[in-house]
Amino acid sequence: MSLLSVFVKYRALINQLVMRDIKTKYRRSILGLLWTVLNPLLMMAVLSIVFSYFFQRYGEVENFPVYLLCGQLVFNFFNESTSIAMGSIVHSGELIKKVYVPKYLFPITKVMSSGVNLLASMIALVIVMVVTRSRVTPTILLAVLPLLYVLLFSTGVSLFLSAVAVSFRDLMHLYTVITTAWMYLTPVIYPMSILEDAPRWVVFIINANPLTAFIKIFRAVVLDGVTPPAILHVQSLIWCAVALLVGSLVFKKSQDSFILKI
């Protein structure tokens, strides 16, 4: 209730911060927000040309464009939201020093602005499903669950990163390397079945990866038209709870020293 009251009290500021992020991203862009739809479509087209024939030939993935786009939307949202939220406190130093504002609003609004982009990117998924004549089942309504999971998980990670980056600025440069490795350890492009001959520790890391669970649920309800196993939901909720708890504790412990370091 306290968190809700803060959002109500500062709703005008939250709206301004979210709109500022969206406008800044597409400033001087002719197509503007349309790039949010075109970008995943173009990336999907390029990767499909490279990988779809190989995977479809060996019977690994039937509808590779939709399979690929489902993974892209989830991972790209996590990557974008945490990357921009990481520097939210550092880049808002002047405002934080002048007026009192709950500091956690800055990383949270970054995640919210990325959420707007995610909703726009869903149009790309709809377009690809129509073009490829994917079957639509009632389970697609459950797609809101994996999107909620990745939103909560990204919020927790963003709180953690934004607090750590104040003291350890090099993290903002290293994070690109981390997310690149994270992408390859997430089944965005490849199907899990090709990992049969991979080392056990690699398979373990990929299966324990929280983004793997989110993507599996998303693909199950959107592409396969089935209800995902309950264990995936349990695993996702645990990761969300851990991320939010750790992120909140680290942020709360560090926030009093932000003014001295930014």
C-alpha positions in Angstrom: 0.0 0.0 0.0 2.9 2.3 0.7 4.4 1.7 -2.7 1.0 2.2 -4.3 0.5 5.5 -2.5 4.0 6.7 -3.8 3.0 5.9 -7.3 -0.2 7.8 -6.9 1.5 10.8 -5.4 4.2 10.9 -8.0 2.2 9.8 -11.0 2.8 13.0 -12.9 6.5 12.7 -12.5 6.4 9.0 -13.5 4.4 9.9 -16.6 7.0 12.6 -17.5 10.0 10.3 -16.9 8.4 7.5 -19.0 7.4 9.9 -21.9 10.9 11.5 -21.7 12.6 8.2 -22.2 10.4 7.3 -25.2 10.8 10.7 -26.8 14.6 10.7 -26.2 14.9 7.2 -27.8 13.2 8.2 -31.0 14.3 11.9 -31.2 15.0 13.0 -34.8 13.8 9.6 -36.0 11.5 9.8 -39.0 9.7 6.5 -38.2 9.7 7.1 -34.5 7.9 4.4 -32.4 7.4 2.4 -35.6 11.0 1.3 -35.2 9.8 -0.7 -32.2 7.8 -2.8 -34.6 10.3 -2.8 -37.5 13.4 -3.7 -35.4 12.3 -7.1 -34.2 10.8 -7.8 -37.7 14.0 -7.0 -39.5 16.1 -9.0 -37.0 13.7 -11.9 -37.2 13.9 -11.8 -41.0 17.7 -11.9 -41.0 18.1 -14.6 -38.4 15.3 -16.7 -40.0 17.2 -16.6 -43.4 20.3 -17.9 -41.6 18.9 -20.5 -39.2 15.3 -21.5 -40.3 16.3 -23.8 -43.1 18.8 -25.6 -40.9 16.4 -26.2 -37.9 13.4 -26.9 -40.1 15.3 -29.4 -42.2 16.2 -31.5 -39.2 12.7 -31.2 -37.8 13.7 -29.1 -34.8 11.3 -26.2 -35.2 8.2 -26.0 -37.4 7.5 -22.3 -37.3 10.9 -20.8 -36.8 10.0 -17.1 -37.3 7.4 -17.2 -34.5 9.7 -19.3 -32.4 12.5 -16.9 -32.8 10.4 -13.8 -32.3 8.9 -15.1 -29.0 12.4 -15.5 -27.6 13.6 -12.2 -29.0 10.8 -10.2 -27.4 11.4 -11.6 -24.0 15.2 -11.3 -24.0 15.3 -7.9 -25.8 13.0 -6.4 -23.2 15.1 -7.7 -20.3 18.3 -6.5 -22.0 16.9 -3.0 -22.9 15.2 -2.4 -19.5 18.1 -3.4 -17.3 20.7 -1.7 -19.5 19.0 1.7 -19.4 17.9 1.4 -15.8 21.5 0.6 -14.7 22.5 4.3 -15.3 19.3 5.8 -14.1 20.6 7.0 -10.8 23.9 8.2 -12.1 22.3 10.2 -15.0 19.6 11.7 -12.7 22.1 13.0 -10.2 21.2 16.7 -10.7 17.5 16.1 -10.1 18.2 13.9 -7.1 20.4 16.6 -5.4 17.8 19.3 -5.9 14.5 17.8 -4.9 13.3 14.9 -2.8 12.0 12.0 -5.0 11.9 8.4 -4.0 15.1 7.2 -5.8 13.7 3.8 -6.8 11.3 5.6 -9.2 14.2 6.2 -11.6 15.1 2.6 -12.4 11.4 1.6 -12.2 10.4 4.2 -14.8 13.1 2.9 -17.1 11.6 -0.5 -16.9 8.1 1.0 -17.5 9.3 2.8 -20.7 10.8 -0.4 -22.0 7.4 -2.1 -21.2 5.8 0.4 -23.5 8.2 -0.6 -26.3 7.5 -4.3 -25.5 3.8 -3.8 -26.0 4.5 -2.1 -29.3 6.8 -4.9 -30.3 3.9 -7.4 -29.8 2.4 -6.0 -33.0 5.4 -7.5 -34.8 4.6 -10.9 -33.3 0.9 -10.6 -34.4 2.1 -9.7 -38.0 4.4 -12.7 -38.2 1.7 -15.1 -36.8 -0.7 -13.9 -39.4 1.8 -14.1 -42.3 2.9 -17.6 -41.2 -0.7 -18.7 -40.5 0.1 -19.8 -37.0 -2.8 -21.4 -35.2 -4.3 -19.3 -32.4 -5.7 -21.0 -29.3 -7.3 -19.7 -26.1 -4.0 -20.3 -24.3 -2.6 -17.2 -26.0 -4.5 -15.2 -23.3 -2.0 -16.7 -20.8 0.8 -14.8 -22.5 0.4 -12.0 -20.0 1.9 -14.3 -17.3 5.5 -14.7 -18.8 5.4 -11.0 -19.7 4.6 -10.2 -16.1 7.4 -12.5 -14.9 10.0 -10.9 -17.1 8.8 -7.4 -16.0 9.1 -8.3 -12.3 12.4 -10.0 -12.8 13.8 -7.1 -14.8 12.6 -4.6 -12.1 14.5 -6.5 -9.4 17.7 -6.7 -11.5 17.4 -3.0 -12.5 17.2 -2.0 -8.8 20.3 -4.0 -8.1 22.3 -2.7 -11.1 21.3 0.9 -10.6 22.5 0.8 -7.0 25.8 -1.0 -7.8 26.6 1.2 -10.8 26.8 4.3 -8.6 29.9 3.0 -6.9 31.1 0.7 -9.7 30.8 2.7 -12.9 32.7 0.1 -14.9 29.7 -2.1 -14.6 28.0 0.0 -17.3 30.7 -1.0 -19.8 31.0 -4.7 -18.7 27.2 -5.3 -18.8 27.3 -5.5 -22.6 29.6 -8.5 -22.3 27.5 -10.0 -19.6 24.3 -9.8 -21.6 26.0 -11.1 -24.7 27.0 -14.2 -22.8 23.6 -14.4 -21.3 21.9 -14.4 -24.7 24.0 -17.3 -25.9 23.0 -19.2 -22.7 19.3 -18.5 -23.4 17.4 -20.5 -26.1 16.5 -17.5 -28.1 17.7 -18.7 -31.5 18.4 -22.4 -31.0 16.0 -25.2 -29.7 16.8 -27.0 -26.5 16.9 -30.3 -28.4 20.3 -29.5 -30.0 21.9 -29.5 -26.6 21.8 -33.3 -26.3 25.6 -33.5 -26.9 26.5 -30.4 -24.9 28.4 -30.6 -21.6 26.1 -31.2 -18.6 27.2 -27.9 -16.9 26.1 -25.9 -20.0 22.7 -27.6 -20.1 22.3 -27.0 -16.3 23.0 -23.3 -16.7 20.6 -22.9 -19.5 17.8 -24.8 -17.7 18.5 -22.8 -14.5 18.4 -19.5 -16.5 15.3 -17.5 -15.4 14.9 -16.2 -19.0 14.7 -19.7 -20.3 11.6 -20.4 -18.1 10.0 -17.2 -19.2 10.6 -17.9 -22.9 9.4 -21.6 -22.6 6.1 -20.4 -21.0 5.7 -17.7 -23.7 6.3 -20.1 -26.5 4.1 -22.8 -25.0 1.0 -20.5 -24.8 1.6 -18.5 -28.1 3.2 -21.0 -30.5 2.4 -24.5 -29.2 -1.1 -23.7 -27.9 -0.6 -25.7 -24.7 -0.6 -25.0 -21.0 3.0 -25.0 -19.7 4.0 -27.2 -16.8 3.3 -25.8 -13.3 7.0 -26.2 -12.5 7.9 -23.5 -15.0 5.6 -21.1 -13.2 7.0 -22.0 -9.8 10.5 -21.5 -11.1 9.6 -18.2 -12.6 7.9 -16.9 -9.4 10.9 -17.9 -7.3 13.3 -16.0 -9.6 11.1 -13.0 -9.6 10.9 -13.0 -5.8 14.6 -13.5 -5.4 15.4 -10.7 -7.9 13.0 -8.2 -6.3 14.1 -9.1 -2.7 17.9 -8.8 -3.5 17.4 -5.7 -5.7 15.3 -4.0 -3.1 17.6 -4.7 -0.2 20.7 -3.6 -2.1 19.0 -0.5 -3.3 17.7 0.4 0.1 21.0 -0.1 1.8 22.9 2.0 -0.8 20.5 4.8 -1.5 21.6 7.1 1.4 25.1 7.4 -0.1 23.9 8.2 -3.7 24.1 12.0 -3.2 27.7 11.7 -2.1 28.7 9.5 -5.1 26.8 10.8 -8.1 
